[in-house]
Amino acid sequence: MKSGKTVASVSFLSDRTISMDVEQVTAIEIGEPMEVEPGSWFAELIIRSANGVLAVQMLAENPDRFQVLTPNENPDAE
């Protein structure tokens, strides 16, 4: 069996959040939101690293939810 490299390390936190560490990132992409049914939108976030690819499939009630915000723009940021 081949030995593999870790693509991402995931931690499930007690406050019901997930923390993920990805090393050697080479690119981050987000797909164009698509409406899958009325009031339900889909988008995919791709994180490419030297060790592999991480894909996150997301659903939201409107396409505006997929905007990428900086910490200064994000009201939920600490």
N, C-alpha and C positions, 0 to 999 in steps of 0.2 A: 504494500500500500504506500502511495506517495504521501509525503509530508506536505501539508499545505500552509499557506500564509493566512493570517487573520485579516479579513476584509474590514470587519467592524466589531466593536465590543459593545454589547448592550447591557444596560443596568435598569432594572425595574425598581423605581423608588417608592417609598411608603406613601407619598402623597399622590399616588396614581399617575406618575409621569414616567417617561422613558428617557434615559440619557444614552447617547451613542457617541463613541469616539471613533473617528475614521482618520487614519494616518496616511500621509503621502497623497493628499488630494491633488488631482490633476485637472479636474473640471467639475462644474456643477451646472445642471441644466434643468429647466422646468418646461414641461410641454404646454401647448396651448390648451386651455380648458375646453372641454366638450360637454354639451348637455346630453345626459344619458336618458333622462325622462324629465318632464316638466318639474322644475324646482330641485333638480338633482344634477350637480356638475361633477366632472371627473378631471383630475390632472395627475401627472406623474412627475415626481422629482427624481432625477438621476444624479448620483454622486459617483464620479469615476476616480479611482485611486490607482496607484502603482500596483496594488495587490488584488484589484477586482472592481466590481461594480455593485453599488447598492441602489436599489429601486424602491421608492415609496409611492404607493398608490393612494390617492386621497379623494374623498368625496366631501362636497360642501353644498349649501343651499343656493349659492350664487357664485359666479366666476370671480367676483371681487375678492373673495376670501383667499385666492391663490396669489395675491400680490406679495412680493418679497419686500419686507420692511427692514429698515435699519433700526438699531436699538433706540435711537432718538425718536423714531416714528411709531414705535410699537408701545401702545399703552400698557400692555401686560408685562413688559420687560422690567426686570428688577433694577 
